[in-house]
Amino acid sequence: MSLLGRFAGSARRMATPAATFARSGMPLAAPAARNFATAVRSPRPLSIRGDGLFIQCVVAALIYFVPQDLIFLAGLGAAAHNTAALTSPKQKQADAEAAVEEFKAKKGLSDVKVSKGRSTWHVTM
């Protein structure tokens, strides 16, 4: 069948009502939907080149900011550690059981919960 015959046949089929197709047993085609470009889900670039300006700016920012951030966070961590160590210092005890009993007697407590670790014991009231 030539191309012109195909066009003529499709034009004839489109001109006949849908009821004729239903009686003839031919399947009805769904109306064609328009296909547009895919919707953008987030504002991200389609490609990032390794030698592009974006990567160069990220590398420069990391080189500039990370060392000073590390120094600041190390100081902050040291200050937090020193504050915690001054608030509740660790003390090495030769006899842990006797130290717990002495603590209970000094504080006037009778019911405390002792969690025994490998090298550290924790007392909870």
Buried (B, 14 or more C-beta within 10 A) or exposed (E): EEEEEEEEEEEEEEEEEEEEBEEEEEEEEEEEEEEEEEEEEEEEEEEEEEEEEEEEEEEEEEEEEEEEEEEEEEEEEEEEEEEEEEEEEEEEEEEEEEBBEEBBEEEEEEEEEEEEEEEEBEBEE
